[in-house]
Amino acid sequence: MADCPFRILLYRYFFFGWLFKDVNQGNVFERSVAWRHNQYQARWLTTYLRRWLFMSCMLYGFGAVCEMLLRAPLLSAFFFVPMALSMSINAVIGALILGFKSLSGPL
């Protein structure tokens, strides 16, 4: 990890797709192994959820400051729109957490 460029580290800090394997590739045994790997890696999803929740709160706070104190609604939209997008990412992470806990593996 120390050899990775900053942009890759930043990507891995916010996005979790690199942790998981494709369960649609290979035979039944390989798909089962990939599913177990993904269930094991799902423990990191709560960390990503906290990161995105923190980003959402920070963006909301910046937007509120811009709108209430600075009276700049256009500038506040610069913060409120990414906050709304980050909330949808939180919903996806929540659905993934529930899915990995409740669904059985591939056939």
C-alpha positions in Angstrom: 0.0 0.0 0.0 2.9 2.4 0.6 3.8 2.2 -3.1 0.3 3.3 -4.3 -0.1 6.8 -5.7 -2.3 9.2 -3.7 -5.2 9.1 -6.2 -5.5 5.4 -5.8 -5.4 5.6 -2.1 -8.0 8.3 -2.1 -10.2 6.2 -4.4 -9.8 3.2 -2.0 -10.6 5.4 1.0 -14.0 6.3 -0.4 -15.0 3.5 -2.7 -15.2 -0.2 -1.7 -15.6 -2.0 -5.0 -11.9 -3.1 -5.0 -12.5 -5.3 -1.9 -15.0 -7.7 -3.6 -14.8 -10.5 -6.2 -17.3 -11.2 -8.9 -19.6 -14.1 -7.9 -20.8 -14.6 -11.5 -17.6 -15.9 -12.9 -16.3 -19.5 -12.8 -17.8 -22.7 -11.7 -20.0 -23.4 -8.6 -17.0 -23.9 -6.4 -15.3 -20.6 -7.5 -18.5 -18.7 -7.1 -18.9 -20.1 -3.6 -15.4 -19.1 -2.7 -15.9 -15.6 -4.1 -19.2 -15.3 -2.1 -17.4 -16.3 1.2 -14.7 -13.8 0.4 -17.2 -11.1 -0.2 -19.0 -11.9 3.1 -15.7 -11.7 4.9 -14.9 -8.4 3.3 -18.3 -7.0 4.0 -17.1 -6.2 7.5 -15.4 -3.1 6.1 -18.7 -1.7 4.8 -19.5 -0.2 8.2 -16.2 1.7 7.9 -17.2 3.1 4.5 -20.7 3.9 5.8 -19.1 6.0 8.6 -16.8 7.8 6.2 -19.7 8.7 3.9 -21.9 9.7 6.8 -19.2 12.0 8.0 -18.8 13.5 4.5 -22.6 14.0 4.4 -22.6 15.8 7.7 -19.7 18.0 6.8 -21.2 18.9 3.4 -24.5 19.7 5.1 -22.8 21.8 7.6 -20.9 23.8 5.0 -24.1 24.2 3.0 -26.0 25.4 6.0 -23.3 27.9 6.9 -23.2 29.2 3.4 -27.0 29.6 3.3 -27.7 30.9 6.8 -24.6 33.0 7.6 -23.3 34.0 4.3 -26.7 34.3 2.6 -25.3 32.6 -0.5 -27.9 30.1 -1.8 -25.9 29.3 -5.0 -22.8 28.6 -3.0 -24.8 26.4 -0.6 -26.0 24.3 -3.6 -22.4 23.5 -4.2 -22.4 21.7 -0.9 -26.0 20.4 -0.7 -26.0 18.5 -4.1 -22.9 16.3 -3.2 -24.5 15.8 0.2 -27.6 14.4 -1.4 -25.5 12.1 -3.6 -23.5 10.9 -0.7 -26.8 9.9 1.1 -27.6 7.7 -1.9 -24.2 6.0 -1.5 -25.1 5.5 2.2 -28.3 3.8 1.1 -26.4 1.5 -1.2 -24.0 0.6 1.5 -26.8 -0.1 3.9 -28.5 -2.4 1.4 -25.2 -4.3 0.9 -24.8 -4.8 4.6 -28.3 -6.2 4.9 -27.8 -8.3 1.8 -24.6 -9.9 2.9 -26.1 -10.7 6.3 -29.4 -12.1 5.1 -28.9 -13.7 1.6 -27.5 -17.1 1.0 -24.7 -17.7 -1.4 -24.8 -18.5 -5.1 -26.3 -21.8 -6.2 
